[in-house]
């Protein structure tokens, strides 16, 4: 364990994001071990202390200084009204690496076609403040009730509409609900206590950690490609080669031959390789990438 003034207290989101967060940290080079009987995961960095906290509460504990930093959704920062510093956007979730949405949904047979039709009606949601803000922006007055769970089953008997989080919309469709509008799009954020962000050691520690986490996400779905090509075919090969940045071209020992190195989206490899071969490329090698650090 580091000295008392050189420990970063870090909140790890418990629940649906826990497993995805652990995997992200492992890919970034930090091994977190969870125990079913403890809220204090271990991490192989003696300058970091981890604490499992529900994402809904994370920003509040960061704001109060109970922890220095944590990962939580932008939606829960908004919902809790917490004053924290959002250092980085980390686009990943329990099911995918894309934003989640809070949506307004109603039964398929409902007459509600827009938010304006909710005037005087009842809305159930876990995100009460977020929903009230949304209604206020549209000049609509409605009854907003906190939902303790199973929000999708409340319409039409217990509520006229719901505001619920979704990634694919499959759960809403399964419960005979249709989406009327998107209330908020949210991604995971690395949030920091404002005073902790002013501490030089903690700030440097956080910046280093965030660099590694973002490097993992930047590399997701990308591969490195190396190939050899004669000078006479070089321009044609470069012309069809998509790249994260400009390819690196270097001379080989054999005259008139060049080595080309680049980073591309993995999904294009199967269509790209035949084109490269047709243009004279050879010795094509595809390699996985763990991180990309800008």
GIKA-V787414 format. One record per backbone hydrogen bond with DSSP energy under -1.0 kcal/mol. CO is the residue of the C=O (numbers start at 1). NH is the residue of the N-H. Records with the same first field share a line. If there is no record, write none. Layout:
BEGIN
CO->NH + NH
END
This chain:
BEGIN
3->6
8->49
9->68 + 69
10->51
11->71
12->53
15->18
17->21
18->22
19->23
20->24
21->25
22->26
23->27
24->28
25->30
26->29
31->44
33->42
35->38
39->52
42->33
43->45
45->48
46->2
47->8
49->10
51->12
53->14
54->57 + 58
57->61
58->62
59->63
60->64
61->66 + 67
68->193
69->11
70->191
72->189
73->77
74->78
75->79
76->80
77->82
85->192
88->190
90->92
96->93
100->186
101->166
102->183 + 184
103->164
104->180 + 181
105->162
106->178
107->110
114->117
115->118
116->119
118->121
121->143
122->160 + 161
123->145
124->163
125->147
127->131
128->132
129->133
130->134
131->135
132->136
133->137
134->138
135->140
136->139
141->120
143->123
145->125
150->153
151->154
154->158
161->124
162->105
164->103
166->101
169->173
170->174
172->177
173->176
176->108
178->106
181->104
184->102
186->100
187->74
188->90
189->72
190->87
191->70
192->85
193->197
195->198
196->199
199->203
200->204
201->205
202->206
203->207
204->208
205->209
206->210
207->211
208->212
209->213
210->214
211->215
212->216
213->217
214->218
215->219 + 292
219->222
221->266
223->264
224->287
225->262
226->285
227->260
228->282
229->258
230->233
233->237
234->238
235->239
248->261
250->259
254->257
256->231
257->252
258->229
259->250
260->227
261->248
262->225
263->244
264->223
265->268
266->269
268->272
269->273
272->276
273->277
274->278
275->279
276->281
277->280
282->228
285->226
287->224
END
